[in-house]
Amino acid sequence: MISRRHYLAGTWAAFAGGTLAAVVRPFPDDSASGADPLVEEFAYRGRTVAVTRHGRDPHVRIDGTKDVHLHAHTTGHADGAGPHRGYLTHAMPFAVHASPQDLARAVIDAEEAGSLVV
């Protein structure tokens, strides 16, 4: 006969396993290869900048080592519904830029001015 202690331990193990399976999932992969598709690569102030897509939001990689995650800023509901207004990043949350390239240039300018560390 199963003891109460074993029953509770088994119940908690099943609950924890189910919770982890439901909550901890990898991000959906938009590309077949698993790598982020390159949108554009350009140089600015002697630095190489690569703009890639990761899901619906772009990423900017500066000099191949510094990653900056951008958000597509919209107006409207919290779920992102609404007209597209531009891009912003956590490092510079109060400045909305028209394109990821403009925001990457602003991040590099702020880093060179000493007001931002990336």
C-alpha positions as CSV (number, residue, x, y, z in Angstrom):
1,M,0.0,0.0,0.0
2,I,1.3,3.5,-0.9
3,S,2.0,5.8,2.0
4,R,0.7,9.3,2.3
5,R,4.3,10.7,2.0
6,H,4.9,8.8,-1.2
7,Y,1.6,9.9,-2.7
8,L,2.3,13.6,-1.9
9,A,5.8,13.3,-3.2
10,G,4.6,11.8,-6.5
11,T,1.8,14.4,-6.8
12,W,4.3,17.2,-6.3
13,A,6.7,15.7,-8.8
14,A,3.9,15.3,-11.5
15,F,2.8,18.9,-10.8
16,A,6.3,20.3,-11.1
17,G,7.0,18.4,-14.3
18,G,3.7,19.5,-15.8
19,T,4.4,23.1,-14.8
20,L,7.9,23.1,-16.3
21,A,6.6,21.5,-19.5
22,A,3.9,24.1,-19.9
23,V,6.0,27.2,-18.9
24,V,9.6,26.6,-20.0
25,R,9.5,26.4,-23.8
26,P,12.0,27.5,-26.4
27,F,11.2,30.6,-28.4
28,P,9.5,29.8,-31.7
29,D,11.9,29.5,-34.6
30,D,11.0,31.6,-37.6
31,S,13.7,30.2,-39.9
32,A,14.3,26.6,-41.1
33,S,18.0,26.6,-40.2
34,G,17.6,27.9,-36.7
35,A,19.9,30.9,-37.3
36,D,18.6,34.4,-37.4
37,P,18.1,35.6,-41.0
38,L,20.4,38.6,-41.8
39,V,18.3,41.6,-42.8
40,E,21.1,44.1,-43.4
41,E,24.7,44.7,-42.6
42,F,26.3,48.1,-42.6
43,A,29.2,50.1,-41.1
44,Y,28.9,53.2,-38.9
45,R,31.8,55.1,-37.3
46,G,34.2,52.2,-38.0
47,R,31.9,49.6,-36.5
48,T,30.1,46.8,-38.2
49,V,26.4,46.5,-37.5
50,A,24.2,43.5,-38.4
51,V,20.4,43.7,-38.2
52,T,18.7,40.4,-37.8
53,R,15.1,39.2,-37.2
54,H,14.3,37.2,-34.1
55,G,10.6,36.5,-34.1
56,R,8.8,39.8,-34.8
57,D,11.4,42.0,-33.2
58,P,14.8,42.8,-34.7
59,H,18.2,42.4,-33.0
60,V,21.2,44.5,-33.7
61,R,24.7,43.1,-33.3
62,I,27.5,45.6,-33.1
63,D,31.1,44.4,-33.9
64,G,29.9,40.8,-33.7
65,T,29.8,40.8,-29.9
66,K,27.4,43.4,-28.6
67,D,23.7,42.5,-28.9
68,V,20.9,45.0,-28.6
69,H,17.3,43.8,-28.6
70,L,14.8,46.1,-30.3
71,H,11.1,46.3,-29.9
72,A,8.7,47.2,-32.6
73,H,6.8,50.0,-30.9
74,T,3.0,50.2,-31.5
75,T,0.2,52.2,-30.2
76,G,-3.0,50.5,-29.1
77,H,-3.5,47.4,-27.0
78,A,-0.9,45.6,-24.8
79,D,-0.8,42.7,-27.2
80,G,0.9,44.8,-29.9
81,A,-2.2,45.5,-32.0
82,G,-2.2,48.9,-33.5
83,P,-0.3,51.0,-36.0
84,H,3.5,50.7,-36.2
85,R,5.2,53.7,-34.8
86,G,8.9,52.8,-34.8
87,Y,11.6,51.0,-32.8
88,L,12.9,51.3,-29.2
89,T,15.3,49.4,-26.9
90,H,15.5,48.9,-23.2
91,A,18.7,50.9,-23.1
92,M,17.0,53.9,-24.6
93,P,13.3,53.5,-23.7
94,F,12.2,57.1,-24.3
95,A,13.4,57.5,-27.9
96,V,11.4,55.9,-30.8
97,H,13.3,55.6,-34.0
98,A,11.9,55.1,-37.5
99,S,14.1,52.1,-38.4
100,P,16.4,49.6,-36.7
101,Q,19.3,51.2,-38.6
102,D,18.5,54.6,-37.1
103,L,18.3,53.1,-33.6
104,A,21.6,51.3,-34.0
105,R,23.3,54.5,-35.0
106,A,21.8,56.2,-31.9
107,V,23.1,53.4,-29.7
108,I,26.6,53.8,-31.1
109,D,26.5,57.6,-30.7
110,A,25.3,57.2,-27.1
111,E,28.0,54.7,-26.4
112,E,30.7,56.9,-27.8
113,A,29.4,59.9,-25.9
114,G,29.8,57.8,-22.7
115,S,26.1,57.9,-21.7
116,L,25.5,54.2,-22.6
117,V,27.5,51.0,-22.0
118,V,26.7,48.2,-24.4
